[in-house]
Every structure is written in C-alpha cells, then in structure tokens.
Amino acid sequence: MRALGRHVLAELYGCAPDILDDTTKIEEAMVNAALEAGAEIREVIFHEFCPQGVSGVVVISESHLAIHTWPEYGYAAVDVFTCGSTVDPWVSCQYLKKQFQAKRMAAKEITRGIFEFEMSQTPNKSAV
C-alpha cells in the first residue's frame, strides 16, 4: 500500500517559556527543523500574539511545518506533514524538541492519501 504523505502531530510539554514566546527563535527553529530533515523551503510566515504566544508555518516543497505556542504552559503544538519519501517528519520533531528544551513529547503519525488503486492509475471521478 502506497501513501502520499506522512503527518506527525506532536505535543511538546515542559518547554522553555522564553523560547516559546520569542518569534525570532521559533521561526529560526522551524526553518532549521525543515532543513535538518532535508526539506526545500518555499514560504515562511509567523505571527506573535499579545500578550503571548506564536503561530507560524513553514511551507516546504514537500508540504508544511506548523506551530502554535502557549508559553504560559510551556506547551507547543507542532504539525509536520511531508509528502514523498525523502523527508522524514520525525527528524524535524526531534530537532524541535531539543530546540525548545521540551521535557516530553507526545506524537503520533498519520499516513495521508492512502489509495486502494495503483498510484499510477487515474482515480475514479465518481468516487469524489
């Protein structure tokens, strides 16, 4: 069975609050997490919330990395979705765990785009 992509949903607990509230550090960590996994970066956008917290997305050729932080809880929700077989989303997650000084990471992988037909065939349009 072939699939289009791998999607890791990670929850990082016990992170350094000062890092989770620093837009520059979060952006740098997310970009480097993509590069560590071998991804090709296309777009980067981050937003700082008042009074605290950061959300952002790194769009990669292989899909995306996204984050939302809650510095007051030392918590970050991370989403790493990669298509193809060359970029491993777990590499990015482990990198971010270290960069945010997380004490614990809970994560699960979801396989995306599983088809019952051969990938080289055209899907049945009536099934849409």
Legacy VTK file of the C-alpha trace (Angstrom):
# vtk DataFile Version 3.0
C-alpha trace
ASCII
DATASET POLYDATA
POINTS 128 float
0.000 0.000 0.000
1.375 3.400 -1.009
0.501 6.749 0.503
1.014 10.365 -0.480
2.462 11.562 2.800
3.285 11.294 6.465
1.753 13.670 9.000
3.175 13.871 12.517
1.166 15.662 15.191
3.453 16.460 18.111
2.768 17.961 21.501
5.782 19.380 23.284
5.494 19.770 27.058
7.764 21.442 29.586
9.337 23.762 27.020
11.288 26.887 27.934
8.628 29.648 28.104
11.039 32.384 26.990
11.792 30.451 23.783
8.103 29.777 23.087
7.353 33.491 23.286
10.196 34.593 21.005
9.004 34.829 17.406
12.543 35.061 16.030
13.701 31.931 17.892
10.567 29.993 16.919
10.927 30.933 13.250
14.616 30.048 13.243
13.940 26.676 14.900
11.123 25.805 12.499
13.155 26.735 9.411
16.131 24.751 10.680
13.895 21.787 11.544
12.760 21.686 7.926
16.333 21.950 6.660
17.567 19.257 9.087
15.051 16.850 7.548
16.199 17.738 4.032
13.140 19.766 3.024
13.126 22.590 0.477
11.651 25.792 1.947
9.192 27.834 -0.140
7.497 30.345 2.223
7.751 31.330 5.893
5.175 33.258 7.921
4.933 33.783 11.678
2.687 35.865 13.936
3.256 36.995 17.521
0.187 37.204 19.754
-0.411 39.684 22.557
0.120 39.137 25.420
1.991 35.946 24.446
2.287 33.049 22.032
3.439 32.491 18.476
1.883 30.790 15.458
3.639 30.080 12.221
4.004 27.999 9.105
6.991 26.942 7.052
5.764 25.898 3.626
8.076 23.336 2.076
8.032 21.727 -1.355
7.132 18.508 0.443
4.169 20.140 2.364
4.499 22.104 5.650
5.561 22.562 9.257
3.198 24.497 11.546
3.288 25.543 15.195
1.263 27.292 17.870
2.787 28.014 21.271
1.401 28.603 24.750
4.417 29.967 26.682
2.384 30.276 29.873
2.003 26.471 29.867
5.395 25.622 28.367
3.473 23.902 25.560
3.790 23.840 21.768
1.533 22.103 19.244
3.584 21.106 16.198
2.388 19.754 12.875
4.852 18.278 10.355
3.419 16.992 7.075
5.758 15.643 4.404
4.998 14.109 1.026
7.239 11.697 -0.801
9.934 9.525 0.696
12.939 11.834 1.005
11.945 13.967 4.042
11.374 12.307 7.436
8.963 14.342 9.627
10.349 12.714 12.789
13.729 14.357 12.193
12.023 17.768 12.379
10.061 16.828 15.509
13.147 15.602 17.372
15.035 18.736 16.355
12.239 20.979 17.689
12.005 19.028 20.942
15.672 19.767 21.565
15.494 23.423 20.467
12.504 24.181 22.712
14.072 22.269 25.617
10.948 20.136 25.918
10.858 17.708 28.812
8.390 15.468 26.997
6.990 14.933 23.520
3.798 13.041 22.719
3.441 12.433 18.991
1.646 10.252 16.516
1.981 9.729 12.797
-0.927 9.618 10.401
-0.469 8.244 6.902
-2.154 10.587 4.413
-3.538 9.822 0.954
-3.881 6.053 1.095
-5.419 4.763 -2.113
-6.850 1.342 -2.915
-5.747 1.679 -6.545
-2.290 1.894 -8.028
-0.863 5.427 -7.744
-0.144 5.413 -11.476
-3.848 4.997 -12.308
-6.352 7.817 -12.616
-8.810 7.843 -9.684
-12.472 7.120 -10.341
-14.068 10.584 -10.628
-17.436 9.245 -9.444
-15.836 8.429 -6.083
-15.150 12.130 -5.449
LINES 1 129
128 0 1 2 3 4 5 6 7 8 9 10 11 12 13 14 15 16 17 18 19 20 21 22 23 24 25 26 27 28 29 30 31 32 33 34 35 36 37 38 39 40 41 42 43 44 45 46 47 48 49 50 51 52 53 54 55 56 57 58 59 60 61 62 63 64 65 66 67 68 69 70 71 72 73 74 75 76 77 78 79 80 81 82 83 84 85 86 87 88 89 90 91 92 93 94 95 96 97 98 99 100 101 102 103 104 105 106 107 108 109 110 111 112 113 114 115 116 117 118 119 120 121 122 123 124 125 126 127
